[in-house]
Amino acid sequence: MSVAIDPSEAAVPSGEDTGAGNAPENFWQPPAAESGSGPGDGDGAEAGPDAEDAEDTEDDASREVPEAIARDAREFGVYARTGGWSFALKVARSVRPGGQPAGETPKVSARRFAELAGCSAERVMRFYKAWDKAADDGVVPQFEALAPGADIDLPDADVWLSYYVSRSSAASVRGQAITEAAEAEGIRPTKALEVAENPTALRAAILADPGTAEAARKALMDRLGEDAALRSGLARDIVRADDLKKAVAEESKTGDRLEYVRRIAEEGQVKTPAGQKIEAPRQLREEAERHLSLIDELDEDEEAGEWAREAYDTVRTLVAEAVEADPELRVQERRAKFYSSLQKATKAFEELTFDDVQEIDAIYEDDMVRRLEELQQALSACITALQTVQRKD
């Protein structure tokens, strides 16, 4: 579409940057209709909004429109169809490319254009860079092909946001990373940049809205793998918060229980209470699979802790029953338990040392001797029982 705009009015809006479909702040806005009812007809009925609009339309059609209003309406229509392209064209045809000497072109520098427009040079350059990117893609002509006051067909308004970045922070390395991440998520980079520039607003949204908090949690989890500092910070926070430590311990227990049940279902092996690995009976394996299917069907926001505990208790009961039902396995299990207890007792007794003889008097209690004597008697009885069995063999 061809855009005819008086070059003397070529200016960049001095308010907030505008995007497709939104009129800039220096466009005139009609005043809001006054509330309240006016005098009605002879029967006292009020004229409805539709009737008033119809009367206004007929009245407007019969009046001659001042040129200033007609010009505003035409420019508004241009903006509604082209969005920011109409303002970018003003910059593209009036600002000379960087490095070009002033004497070779009637165009002016971005700084001079900004002075004439009453805005910052940075704002002008954002429009300039948007046009430059679009020109590289062949969407609009290059700067050199445009003369001051030239009119061209402009792209549609919805294409504008693909090239224009309304925030100077997007030019930084941090801003570029945020822009790339936003594009990968399929959202406008300006929204992500706005959030990044206002962490307090993000904090408020997280505190007030569970949905925002959940999105933040997932984002943090996705970032943990590549951010060692974030991992360390979260670990410190967890250690310092008792509630978090308890929650982590509970989730860890739930994970261990689920892993125990899952191994039975997937590998067909089970670990007995004494630590032996045996082949899982078919009934046990089917029961493990049934519980896992129930857990897998839970919604994402449902807690799996109670389900995992039930699954674990069920399969553990079945494991104990399987051990008791097999005489040979039952003997092996008891032998394994005995060795496990013996190793623990040995390790605990080895830690009881009297290397520092000078401190014996300080730590001595009559109860220590009594307990050691009871332990000695228990050990003697155990040894005697084992020796009796040995002699029978």
Helices and strands as residue ranges (DSSP letters): G 7-9, H 49-62, H 67-82, H 85-94, G 102-104, H 110-117, H 121-136, G 143-145, H 157-160, G 168-171, H 173-185, H 189-197, H 199-208, H 210-224, H 228-240, H 242-267, E 269-271, E 277-279, H 282-296, H 305-325, H 327-350, G 357-359, H 360-363, H 366-392
